Amino acid sequence: MKIRNKKIKKLVEKYRQISLLGKIDAVLGWDLEVSLPQKAVEGRAAQIAYLTKIISEKWLDKEFRKLVTDTVDTGLNQEEKAILRNLRHAGKFYFKVPKEIIVEFAETITRATMVWRKARKEDKFKDFLPHLKKLVNLNQTIAKHLGYKENLYDALLDLYEPGLTTAFCKQIFANLQPELTTLIKKIQKSKKYQKKSDLVKGELNYPVDSQEQLCLFVIKRMGYDLEAGRMDDITPSHPFTNELGRFDVRFTNRYDSKDFRESLMIAMHEAGHALYEQGISEDYTDTPLQGGVSLGIHESQSRFWENQIGRSWQFMKFMTPIFHAFYPEVLSNLDTDTLFYLFNTVRPSLIRTEADEVTYNLHIALRFEIEEALVNSKLNPEDLPEIWRDKMKKYLGVVPKTDREGVLQDVHWTNGPMGYFPTYTMGNLYAAQFTAKMHKELNIEEFVEKGELGTILTWLRTNFHQYGSLYWPDELIRRVTGQKLNPKFLLTYLAKKYSQIYSVKL
């Protein structure tokens, strides 16, 4: 990286301290999620709050803040301009939100995470409710300090996906929902439609040890560097990926002994996130250019590996003998077509992380509507369980019997500001669009069928990963695909794939 401008050079030097502190915070967060004892919560909350205070003070350093706000971009090269742009975008949170609010938010999140985990396990939404109320209030306060033009929720969306607005999300879902609903109804009328399979969620058993080894085999094949990361069991909690350092990108997995598909798809999804971080140019280490540019782009990498690769017929062809070897007593008689159908079964379900490609974005639409209503005080937190059930019935035709499989299933509201969920759909849109471009440049099917996934990774690193946060999301997708984000690519992909699987006419 070539930094010639003295002010930008000074900014990067000062930012390295913030970056290192952020990675220490990530280590504490990882331990909180993976292995923290219940009685250690208060101590960890104090630790994270204190560290957050120090990070905030680094951002508010007079010289640093002045450099961020007053440096002009005239005469700067591309990387220098991107550094300044990224610092100004990230700095809004620290420059506009009072330090005491930021610290209180960090402390609240820590406590809420552990309460949510216990409440989910025991199916007691009322235990989590006070913490949720406080988180909603803090989100509202943060959003008001950040500022917005049309909708309070916009301020939070922008933290995760620069420039994303409520209006744009509504437009996207308005485009997707009718097409997806129509496709679902036609699939359900198909002779090939099955409400359940005897191969999963029944009496059959898939040992967790075997699942773990299978996942390790696949993520190594994808190119995930286990010397610069690890995969840990977090059953039954929500899996996640965390970057703790340039050569320390970890993720967690969750196992169900009755369904071998879930852990494999989670592993490919989370490894997709991790591969993105592992592939960023080393020149950007501990600079404002390190890290994925947005959560939408991040989710495009994870959803691509999980869906476009992991659920493809070609991948099933490659994996068929491997499935036979890992689960000979259960799967040895299954051919590729049967396995392909099993991994692409469309069935409205309760749990987002287990949802198929066709119904998945309806889960996100539900969460988007709830979050937007909460932030704008159009919905009371105590009404969430019933609202959740109503929307599940409306969008998916299924109703959760418990809060564990309903409003308590996601950890996201305890992890940071609201506004994360829409980035999953953004990721699906990005993934479909760049996959269409990849098909023009690579014979993807041939490589995947042979298990030569390294070629796929090379394309991603050439076009996406290496750049880190150099390009803004809209600029990046234009560079890669030659056009702005367009929902038609996702709808075309889903319609073509699933009309063939279920033999339906669209």
N, C-alpha and C positions, 0 to 999 in steps of 0.2 A: 504494500500500500504506500502510495506516494503522497505524503502530506508536506506541502511547501509553506502554506500559510502559517505564520507564527501563532496567531490566535487560535486556529483550529488545533494546532499541535499542543498548545497549552490546555485546551479543552479536553483533548484525548488523554493527556497525562493526568488531569484531575479526575476524569471519568473512570479511569482504571481503578481507582480506590472504590468508587461506587459499585463497579462491576464485581470486584472481589468481595465486598460486603454482601452484595446480592447473592453470590454463590454460597457464602456462609449461611445466609438466611435460607437458601434452598436446601442445604444439608439439614438444618433444623426442621424444615418443613417435611423433608423426606422421612426423617425419623418420626415425626409427629404422625404421619400417615401410616407408616409401616410397622413400627415397633415400640412406640412410646407407651409405657405403663399408664394405666388410668390415673393413678395417684400423682403422676408427674405433670398433669395438665397445667395446674396453676403456675408451677415453676417454669414450664416451657412458654406459657403465655407471657410471663414477665420477661423472659429471655428475648423472645421475638419482638415484644413491644420496645425493649431497650435498643435492640439492633435496628428496628425500624426508625426509632428516634435519631440514631446516629446517621443512617442513610438519608433521612430527611434533611438533617443539618448539612450534610455534604452537598445535597442539591441546592440548599439555600445559602451556601457560601457566597458572600457578596461578589467576589471576583468571578467565580464560576457562573453565577446567575447573570452577571453583567455581560460576560462573554457570550453566553447563550442568547440573550435577548438583543444585544446591541451589535453583534458582528454581522456585517453585510455579506451577502453571497456573491457580490460582484468580483469577478476574477478568480473565483474558486473552481477547482476541478470537480469532476463528477463525484468522487468519493468525499471530498471536503464538503460539498453541498449536501450530500446525503447525511453526513455526520451532523451537520447543523440542523437539518430538517428533523432528524430523529430525536435529537436532544430537545428541540423545541416542542415536539409532540409529546414525548415522555415527561418533559419538564412541567407541562401544564398541571399535572396531578400534584406536583410538589409546590409549584409556584402559586397555584390558585386555591388549593385546599389547605386549610390551617393545619399546622404540624400536629396539634393535639388531636384533631379528628383522624388523621392518618394513623397515629399511634393507637388511638382507641379502636379504630377499625381492625388493625392487625391483632390486637389483643382479643377482640370479640370473635374474630374468625377462628383463632386458636381454640378458644373454649367451645365455640359452636360446633367445630369439627368433631370433637370428642362426644359432645352431647348428641349430635346427629347420628353418629355411629351407633351409640347405645340405643337411641330412640328407634332407629331403623331395625336393629336386631330385635327389639322388644315390641315393635309395632305400636309405638306410643307417640303420635304426632304432638299431643299436648305437652310432652316434655321438651320438644324442640321449639314449640311455638314462641315462647318468650324470646329466645335467641333469634328466631326468624324475624320477629317484629323489630328487634333492635337492628338487625342487619338491613332490613328494608328502610328504616329511618336513616341509618347511616348512608345507605346508597342514595337516598333522596338528597341528603345534605351534601354529599360529595358532588352529585350531579348539578345541584344549584350553584355550587362554587365554581365548577368547571365551566358552566355557561352553555347555552344552546340557543338555536334559532326558532325551532318549531315545536319540539317535543323533549321533555325532560329526559326521557330514555335515550335520546340521541347522544347525550354527553357520555353515557356509559358504553354504548355501542362503539363509539369512536375510540375508546381505550383499547379495544380488542381488534377492531378492523377500521383503520383510519378512513374517515369519510363515510362510513356506513350510517344510514339513517333509518328511522322507523318507517318513513314513507317508502323508501326503497325496499325494505323487508316486506312491507304489506303488498307492494307490487309483485315481488318475487313469488310470495306465497299465493297471491291471487292468480298468477300464471300457472303455478304448479298444481294447486289443489284440485281443480276440476279435471285436469288430465289424469292425475294420479288416481282420483276417485273412480273415474271411468274405467281405467285399466284394472283396478282392483275388482270392480264389479264384474268385468268380463272374465277375469281369471277365476273368480269364485263360481262362475257358471260353467267353466270348462270341465270336461270329463276327466281331465288330469288333476283337477284340484283335490287335495287331500287336507282334511282338517287336522290330522295328526299322523305321525309316523311311529311305527313300532320300534324303530331303530334308536330313537332318542326320547328322553323324558319318560321312559317306561321302566321296565324291570332290568334292562341290560346295564352292564357295568363297564366303565372305561376307567381303569386305574389312573389316579392322578399322576403317579410317577411316569407312566407311559405318556400321558398328555404333555407333561413338562419336557420330556426328551424329544417328543415330536415337534413341539414348538421350537426348541433349541435347534433342531435340525433345519427347520424352515427359515428361521431368522438368520442363521449362518448362511444359508443359501441366498437369502436376500442381500447379504453383504454387511449385516450388522456386526460391528467389531466388539466382541465380548471382552477384549482387553481394555476397552475404553467405555465399558458399561456393564450392566447386569440386569437380569430379569428376576424379580422376586414375587412370591406368592402373597397376595393381599386378600384372598378369599375370606369373607364374602363381599368385601367393600369394593368401591369403584376403582377400576384400573386407571393409571395415569403415567405420564412420562415427565421426567424432570432433568433439566440440564444443570449439573452441579459443577461443571468445569468443561473446558474444551475437550478433554479426554475422559470425561465422566458423565455420560448420558445414560441414565437408568430408566427402566420402566417396570411396572408391575403387571401381574396377570391374575386371573381369577379362574378357578376350576370347578366344574360340575361333573361329578362321576357318572351322571346319567346322560351327558351330552358332550361328546368330544369336539364338536364344532366350535363351541363358544370360546374355549381357551385358544384355539388355533386362530380364529378370526381376531380375537383381542390381541394376540401376539403380533400378528401381521399389521394390525392397525397401529399399535403402540410402537412397533419397530419402524413403521413408516415415519412417525414423528421423530424417533431417535436418529434415523438415517439422515434426515434433513439436518439436524443439529451437527451430526458427525461429519457431514459433507461440506460445511461452511469453510471458506478459506481460512487457513491458520493465520493469515495476515490480519484478520479481523478480531483475533482473540482479545477479549477485554476492552473492546472498543464499541461505540454505538452502532456498529455495523454487524456485530456478532448476534446471532439468534435469528429465528425466522421472522420475516417482515410483518406477518399478521397471523392471527389464529385461523382466518379463513384459508390462507395459503398453507398454513401448517396442517389443517384438517384435509386439505386437498391431497397432501402426501400420504396421510394415514388412510383416508377413504379409498384412494387409488390402490394401494397395496391390498387392503382388505377386500375391496369389491371388484375392481377391474382386473386385478390379478388373481387374488385368492378365491374368488367365486367364479372364475372363468372355466369353461370346459377344458381348455388346454392345461390349466393347472391341475384340474382333477385327473386328467389323463396322466400327467407326470406323477401325481400323488397316489394313484390307484394301487400300484404294487407296494408303496410305502405304507398306506393304510392297512393293506393286507398283512404286512409284516408286523406292524405294531398291535393290531387287534385281530389276530387270526381267527379267534373263536367267534367273533361277531361280524366282521366285515369281509372275510376272505371270499365270500361268494358274490360280492357286489361288483358290478362292472362300472365303468366310468360314467355312463349315462345316469345310472341310479344315484351315484355319489353326487354328480352334478345337480340333479334334481333336489337331493337332500340338502345341499348347501344353498340352494336358490328357491326353497319353498316359500311361497308368499302366503302369509297368514297373519291377519291383524292380531297383534299381541300386546301384552301389558307393558313389557320392559323395553325401553328404548335401545339399550345396548344389544339386545337380542333380536331387534327388528330386522326384517329383510329390506332390501334396497327400495322396493316399491312403496312400502308403508312408512319408511324411516322419516321422511321429511314431514309427514303429518304429525309425528311425535314432536318434531322441532317447532312446527306451527303452533301447537298447543302450548308449549313452553314459552314461545315468543309472546303470545297473546297474554299469558298469565303474568310474565315479567313486566311487560309494558303497562298492564293494568295496576300491578302492585306499585311500581315506581311512581305512577301518576295518581295514586290514591283512589283509583276506581274500583279497587278490590281490597277487602280486608283479609289479612293473613289467616285469621281463624276460619275463614270460609273456604280455604284452599282445598281441603279434602273433597268437599262436595263439588266445587267448581271443576276440580281435576276429573272426577268421575263423569260429570256432565259432558265435558269436552272429549273425553276418551270415547264415550258413547257416540257423540256427534261425528267425530273424525274417523274412528276406527271400529265402532260397533262392538267394543268390548268394555267391560266395567270392572275395575279392580275391586276385590273384596276386602283388601287390607290397605293401609297406608304404606306399608313396606313395599308393595308392588304398585303403589300409586305415587302420592306426593313426596314420599320419603326416599324414592329410589335413586335420585341423583345427588351427588355431593357438591355440585357447582355453587350453590348458594352460600356455602360455608368457605369457599376458596378465594373469594375476591368480589369485586364489583359485579353486579348483574349485567347481562349483555353478552355472555359467552355463547349461549345456545344457538343463536342465528348463524354463528360462524360454521357450525356443522353443515348447514345447508349451503352456505357459501362455498365450503370445501367441496361438497358434492358437485356444485356447478363448475367450479374451477377444474376439478378432476376430470369431469366428462369432456370439458372443452380442450384441455391439453392432451388428453388421451386420443382424441380425434386427430390432433396434430401429430402425435407420436406415431399413429398408424400410417401416416403419410411418409414417415421417415424410416420406420423400422418394421420388420416383419415380426411383430410382437408375438403372434400366435406360435410361430416356429420356435422362438427363443423360450417362451414359457413352457411349451410342451416338452422341451428337452431339459427343462429346469435350469436353463442358462439365464438366471435372473440378474447376473452381473451386468449384462448388456443394457438391461432396463435401468439399473441404478446409474450406469455411466451417463445415459441420456438425461436422467433427472439431475444429476450433479452438474452436467454441462449447462443445462437450461435453467435450473432452479437453485439447487443447494449451494453452490459455491458463492453465490451473490449475497447470501445472508439477507441483511436489511438494506442493501444498496438501492434497490428499486421499490417504489411504493406498489401495493398490490395491483392497482389498475394499470400501471405502467408495465409491470412484470407480465401480466397475462396478455397484454398487447404485444410485448416483445416476443413471447413464446408462440402465440397463436395467430398474431397478425390482426386481431380484432378485439373489441371490448367484450366484457362478460355477457354471455347470451344463454338464457335458460333452455333454448331449443336443443342444445347439445345433450343435456341430461335427459330431457324428455325423449329425444330420438333414441338414445342409448337404451333407456329402460323399455321403451315400446318395442324396439327391435328384439332385444334379448328375451323379454318375457312373453311376447306374442309367439315366439318360436318355441319356448319351453312348454307353454300351455296350449299351443295350437289355437290361438284366438285371432280373429280378424279385427283390425282397428280402423 
